[in-house]
Amino acid sequence: MRLSDLPTPCLVLDRQVLQRNLARMAHAVEAGGVALRPHMKTAKSMDVLKLAMAAGAGSGPRGITVSTLAEAEYFSGHGAMDMIYAVGITPQKLDQVAKLNIAGAEIKVITDDLAMAARIAEHPNPPRTLIEIDCGEHRGGLQAEDKLLLDIAAKLGPALIGVLTHAGHSYAGRSDEAMKEVAEMERATAVHAAERLRASGHEITIVSIGSSPTALHGRSFEGITEIRPGVYMFGDLFQAEIGTHGHNDIAVSALTSVIGTRPKEGKILVDAGSIALSKDRSTGDTANDLGFGLVVDMQGQASLGRSIVIKAYQEHGVVALDPNLPSYHPPIGTKLRVLPNHVCLMAAAHDRYFVVDGNSEDVVAIWPRVGGW
């Protein structure tokens, strides 16, 4: 099977680029002396996790991070038992977590809420729990100095095993120095929260931080036990623009077909719209706005220059072709690929990867991915 045989739109994964990205992170984490607990919310694939576990000459993942209980069920069903469900737990989900744990999984949950801590402690099979700490993103979590931190810890009792934070605001960084500052704040905040809890008599065995930019820019990981990056596996245009990796490190793209031509306007229509690509416009906040995605040729090469998806309807994408290529008028049916602004969201609507190796158009494997919640 070749890419030219595939129905479009569909998701293409370059295994060579993926393996290079996995090795890079594994070595970075190993050098930092901490464990790697990759976030699988982007890949959602056991085949990808197998490669991640083999990367880094023994420094591969010991456990994983998930963002849905559907992922938790899927990965535990494939033998990956040690995981953190890194979304605040609710009362209705405790029974589902307990069911998976009784069956052999080791799912840890997070909370920043006193009433929820009580519900966890009262459950017949309380999951091991981490308290979520806010290190500057202001999405979820407690301030490390918050009195409530000790109250929640007391309520959790023996269910408490650690703290967790996420420096999502690292995505606002635009320089190595800015990234290093956020990484150090993330580290210091998590360590301080852990130290407060230990000083109050709690046994804290996990101090967990995460984000691909801070994992690669951290000056020190002293006091940290594990890191939870995720997007590093596949990369995307936004991460390339903020310096997490290079443009050649983007492993996933959407294969699409030309369905309309507007040569006088320098535009084409493709059958990858907002569902296949997402409507993420994150590069719009960088110096290099790439619309809804950068268009490359079927081999994944940047031979189309600055051809970008400028508008995304549900199933239609409007591509403005690079004006420096005035003679390029691809006919209906031409297959192209679109690099993602945000690979997690691009991949979300697809149920499988069509895997290639490097510039080859040969499909060497088809890897399923889990969806839903």
Secondary structure, 3 states (H helix, E strand, C coil): CEHHHCCCCEEEEEHHHHHHHHHHHHHHHHHHCCEECCECCCCCCHHHHHHHHHCCCCCCCCCEEECCHHHHHHHHHCCCCEEEECCCCCHHHHHHHHHHHHCCCEEEEEECCHHHHHHHHHCCCCCCEEEEECCCCCCCCECCCCCHHHHHHHHHHHHEEEEEECCHHHHHCCCHHHHHHHHHHHHHHHHHHHHHHHHCCCCCCEEEECCHHHHHHCCCCCCCCEECCCHHHCCCHHHHHCCCCCHHHCCEEEEEEEEEEECCCCEEEECCCHHHHCCCCHHHHCCCCCCCCEEECCCCCCCCCCCEEEEECCCCEEEECCCCCCCCCCCCCCEEEEECCCHHHHHHCCCEEEEECCCCCECCEEEECCCCC
